[in-house]
Amino acid sequence: MQYLITNGIIVDGSGAPPYRGEIRIADGRICRVGVRVEPLPGDSRLDAGGRWVAPGFIDCHSHSDLAIMEEGGLDPKILQGVTTEVSGQCGLSVFPLPREHRPAWRSISVIGNPAFDWGWNSAADWIRALSSRPLALNLRPFIGAGTLRYGIAGDSPAPLGREGLVRYREALEEGFAAGIGGLSFGLIYLPAMFSTRDELELAARTAARYGRPLAVHVRSESDELEAAVREMIDLAEQTGVRLHLSHLKAIGRRNNVQLEAVLGLIERYGLDFDHYPYTWGSTSLLSLVPPWLLREGVDVLLRRLAEPGLIDELEQLWSGKLPVQPGAPWDNLPELVGWENIRITGAAHGAADDCLGVPLDQAAAKRAVSPAGLVCQVLRDAAGDVRMLDEYTQEEMVMRILCHPAGCIASDSLFGPGAHPRVSGCFPRVFQRYVFERNLIRIEDAVRKMTAGPAAWLGLADRGLIREGLQADLVVFGSDMAESVSGGSPQGIHAVMVNGALVVLDGRLTGERGAGRLALEGVTG
């Protein structure tokens, strides 16, 4: 289709001030941008109605690896203006995952476990699977070092050894040669929490050799936040990899001062980062368990969760009465934020149906157990497959991060039952709350953080800006843009284009399902 967008206010993604202009789209690309563009025969006119016209939003940190395999799975993202997703974050991809390790990995995976056959032996297998189906939007896949390690050694805490390291490197090289766009670490998740420095250096050097960035969920986002970031800066300095910090935050009020120190490091070393505009996070309830209790494996831990001695030990840890091992890849959320600020939102086998969405201190009182006892019950009954929300910070800290120019907006979407509202509302919330209502940041800066900013560190040279010759990923939205309070579709999105195809009009899906592309990287090494 050939379109002419008229009567719009163009926010081009660069951070430049908006201006009134028109855009012609043909053959999936932006072919003309100007204050006035002469119509041509065959143009379908799209009247923006005085609304903003921006590049399509790039969600540079998402866990959409499985949602993209389901019909309509990414509708919540498209309806908020997202045209490109970045999967495989926090060390959690769905490849390379040999068949013998899939059942156990699926049962504890924080990215969810939808009821279809998944898990791929290699990056090439994953790419073939995606290429065989229509894609609703563009996807930039990363390879997760945690999944890679699990595919080699399961949940064993032992170092990989010489043969394991060779397999580790070969899998990375295969992925990058196949076009995978980057590498991610999730150093608080099993089994990446057991990674040695040698493993991390090998992964980072391989990524650097292929010119791929490294996105890191650091080992501590709380009491050792600054030290954890410095470790990754040192790794990047040693290996030459480009470092990106995932979902920047400081957990617990006492660590706000560390956030200021980390922002200073970001400026000193020229780093970038992503973040989401909420005080609530979302992760696995299993992440509450300290890593030293997982060294014998998840199955052993789950069997032990009925032992009074272990429950008492966890009670003492979570209350802060027992010290945490220095350098441990763990955030003690119950002690940092309080049980009243943690809620279970989903659990397998109906293990928490009586306490979903209820603060854990209240849920525990309903069962006449301690909060620690409740966590142990639910983890055991759900075989470790439990989602939670935690209120980890204050609004003023969200605003402090949002105002930093090095930051990119990202949803950190975890799909499935009990999903965080960021899955459907992240990008509209930024405009509604911080651009239009509070005037905290300018609209051109908000758009840059969602478009050209992430495109730059991801190496997406063909999108992220409204420029002639680039892909026609576009979103048209009004000053009434707002997230839905009920988790439904946001308001204020007039139109969304993916590679020149109109996928949303008047806030509703048009039925176009195959406009997306795999955004693979060329071979550089």
Residue, then its C-alpha position, 0 to 999 in steps of 0.5 A: m500500500q501507498y500512504l500519505i499521512t497528512n495533518g500531523i505533528i511530526v516527532d521524528g525520534s531524534g530529540a528535535p522539536p516537533y513540527r507540522g508535516e506530511i509523510r509518504i510511505a511506499d513499498g514499506r518505507i518512508c519515501r518523502v517527509g516534508v512540511r508539504v508533500e504533493p499527493l500522487p496517484g494511488d496514495s491512500r490518505l491517512d489524516a492524523g487529525g492534528r495528532w503526533v506522528a512518531p517512529g514506532f516504539i522499540d521495546c528494547h527489553s521484553h520477554s516476548d519469545l513465546a508470546i510471538m509464537e501465539e496468535g494475537g500474543l503481541d496484540p497488547k504491544i501493538l495496541q500501545g504503539v510498539t513495532t519492534e520487540v527485543s526478546g531473550q533478555c535477562g539471560l533467558s532465551v528459548f534457545p539453545l535448549p536441548r530436548e533433555h533439559r526442556p521440561a525442567w527449564r520450562s517448569i521454572s522459567v520466569i518467562g512463562n510456560p504456555a501449553f505448546d511445544w517449545g524449546w529449540n536446539s539452536a539459534a538457527d532452529w529458532i530463526r527457522a521456526l519464526s520464519s515459517r510463520p507471519l510476524a505481527l511486528n519486528l523482532r530483534p532476538f538476543i541469546g540468553a547466557g542463562t539458557l545456554r548454560y542450562g542447556i549444557a549443565g542443567d541447574s548444576p552450580a559446578p563450573l562448566g569445565r574445558e569441554g563445557l566452555v567449548r560448547y558454550r563458545e560454539a553455541l554463542e558463535e552459532g547464534f551470532a553467525a545466524g544473525i542473533g542481535g545480542l547477548s544477555f546476562g541475568l545474574i540473579y536467575l538460576p543457573a546464571m547465578f552460578s556462572t564463573r568469571d571465566e564464563l562471563e568473560l568468554a561470553a562477553r569476548t565472543a559478543a564483542r568479536y561479533g560486534r554484538p551488545l551485552a544487556v545485563h541484569v546485574r547480580s544485585e539491584s539493592d545493597e550491592l548495586e554499585a559494586a555489581v555495576r562496577e563488576m560489569i563495567d570492568l568486564a566490558e573494559q576487559t573484553g571490549v563488549r558494549l555494555h547496556l544495563s537492564h531495567l535500572k533500579a535501586i531496590g529499597r529506600r536505603n539504596n537510593v543513594q546507590l542509584e545516584a552513584v550508578l548514574g554517575l558511572i553511566e555518565r563516566y563510562g558512556l553507558d546506556f540503560d533501559h527502565y520502566p515507568y512503574t514502582w512495581g516490578s514483576t518476577s518469579l517467587l523462586s527468586l526470593v530463595p537465596p542462591w546457596l539454597l539452590r546449589e543442589g537443584v530446584d527439585v531438592l529445594l522443593r522437597r525441602l520446603a516442608e522442613p521446619g528447619l529450612i522454613d526457620e532459616l528462610e524466616q531468619l534470612w527474610s527478616g534480616k536477622l541472618p546476614v547475607q553472604p557478601g557478593a551473593p547474586w541475590d536481592n532480599l526482597p522481603e527484608l528490603v521492601g516488606w511482605e506487605n509490598i509483595r503479592i502473588t499474581g499467578a501460580a501453577h496447579g492452583a497453588a495460590d488461588d486463595c491469595l492472588g493479588v493479596p499482600l503476602d502478610q495478609a495472605a499468610a494471615k488467612r492461612a494462619v501461617s507466617p509469610a515465610g511459611l506461605v511462600c514455602q507452601v506455594l512454591r512447593d505446591a506449584a513446583g516452583d512456577v509462581r509469579m509475583l509483583d513487588e513494590y520496590t521503589q518510590e515515584e520520585m526515583v522513577m522520575r529521576i531515572l526517567c529524566h536521565p538522557a541515557g535511558c531508554i523506555a522498555s516494558d520488561s514484559l512477562f506475559g501470561p496470567g497475572a501479568h504486570p500492567r506494563v505489558s499493555g500500558c508501559f509506553p502510553r503511561v510515559f506520555q500520560r503521566y510524565v509528558f502531558e500531565r506532569n510536564l516532567i519531560r518533553i515529548e521529543d525526549a520521550v519519543r527519542k527514549m522509545t525510538a532512536g535511543p534504543a535503535a542506536w544501541l541495538g544497531l537497528a540502522d533502518r528504523g527509529l527515526i522518521r527519515e526518508g529511506l527508513q522502514a515505515d514503522l510509525v505511530v499516530f497518537g493524541s494528547d489523550m494517550a493513556e494506559s488502561v486502568s483495567g489492563g485493557s487496550p490504551q486510549g489515544i492511539h490513532a494508527v500504527m504502521v509496521n513496515g508500511a502496513l496499517v496494523v491499527l486504525d482508530g485504536r483497533l487492530t485492522g487484522e493485518r498479521g504478517a507485517g513484521r520481520l526478523a531484525l537479524e544482524g549481518v555476520t561481522g566475525 
